[in-house]
């Protein structure tokens, strides 16, 4: 099964520059997630979207690289039935003439069950 979250947009403190450390800016996250599905256990995409926003907002990353790695780690720790995870974080307003993004794809050896806290 695949979950796709496209253009999850919110404001957060993220970046190295002085003004990025004090002023929120728009952040856009895209996700593709392949996982082992069974009728009684699934990944709630609304919960996943909230996890992404809460992670980036609360940690106020200086580097997009760190945000990607730590977000991947948090997602996999909660959803161990993942086969593949692709994350992309974009900062659409940091440069006047383009959208800056960083992305990474990860593959995992999934387990066959989900922890109780991740099912609905």
C-alpha positions in Angstrom: 0.0 0.0 0.0 1.2 3.5 -0.7 0.4 6.8 1.2 1.2 10.0 -0.7 1.1 13.4 1.0 1.6 16.2 -1.4 2.4 19.8 -0.6 1.9 19.7 3.2 2.4 23.4 3.9 3.0 25.1 7.2 5.3 27.8 8.8 8.3 26.9 10.9 11.7 28.2 12.0 14.2 26.4 9.8 17.5 27.4 8.3 21.0 28.8 9.0 20.6 32.4 8.2 20.1 34.9 11.1 16.6 35.9 10.0 15.6 32.2 9.6 16.3 31.6 13.2 13.7 34.2 14.4 11.1 34.4 11.6 8.9 31.5 10.5 8.9 30.7 6.8 6.8 28.5 4.6 7.8 24.9 4.5 6.4 22.3 2.1 6.8 18.6 2.7 6.0 15.8 0.2 6.0 12.2 1.3 5.6 8.8 -0.4 5.4 5.8 2.0 5.0 2.2 1.0 4.0 -0.2 3.8 2.6 -3.6 4.5 -1.2 -3.3 4.9 -3.7 -5.5 6.7 -7.4 -4.8 7.3 -7.0 -4.4 11.0 -3.8 -2.4 10.9 -3.1 0.7 8.8 -1.3 4.0 8.8 -3.5 7.0 9.4 -2.4 9.7 6.9 -3.8 12.5 9.1 -1.7 11.3 12.0 1.3 11.1 9.8 0.8 14.7 8.5 0.6 15.9 12.1 3.7 14.0 13.0 5.6 15.7 10.2 4.4 19.2 11.1 5.0 18.8 14.8 8.5 17.4 14.2 9.7 20.2 12.0 8.0 23.0 14.1 9.3 21.8 17.4 12.9 21.0 16.5 13.6 24.2 14.5 16.3 22.6 12.3 19.2 24.6 11.0 19.9 22.2 8.1 17.3 20.5 5.8 19.6 17.5 5.9 19.1 17.0 9.6 15.4 17.5 9.3 15.1 14.8 6.6 17.2 12.3 8.6 15.5 12.9 12.0 12.0 12.9 10.4 12.8 9.6 8.7 13.9 8.2 12.0 10.8 9.3 13.8 8.5 8.0 11.1 10.2 4.6 11.0 10.2 4.3 14.8 6.4 4.7 14.9 5.6 2.8 11.7 8.0 -0.2 11.5 6.0 -1.9 8.7 7.4 0.6 6.1 9.1 -0.7 3.0 10.1 2.6 1.4 9.9 6.2 2.4 10.6 9.2 0.2 10.7 12.7 1.8 11.1 16.1 0.2 11.3 19.4 2.2 11.0 22.6 0.3 11.5 26.3 1.3 9.6 28.2 -1.4 10.4 31.7 -0.2 14.1 31.6 0.7 15.3 32.7 -2.8 13.4 35.1 -5.0 13.8 33.2 -8.2 13.4 29.5 -7.3 12.1 27.0 -4.8 14.8 25.3 -2.8 14.3 21.6 -1.9 16.1 18.7 -0.4 14.9 15.1 -0.8 15.9 11.5 0.0 14.5 8.1 -0.5 15.0 5.3 2.1 14.3 1.6 2.0 13.6 -0.6 5.0 13.1 -4.2 6.0 9.5 -4.0 7.4 8.1 -5.9 10.3 4.8 -7.6 9.8 3.0 -5.7 12.6 2.4 -2.2 13.7 2.8 -1.0 17.3 -0.6 -0.4 19.0 -0.1 3.4 19.0 0.0 3.6 15.2 -3.2 1.8 14.3 -6.8 2.9 14.0 
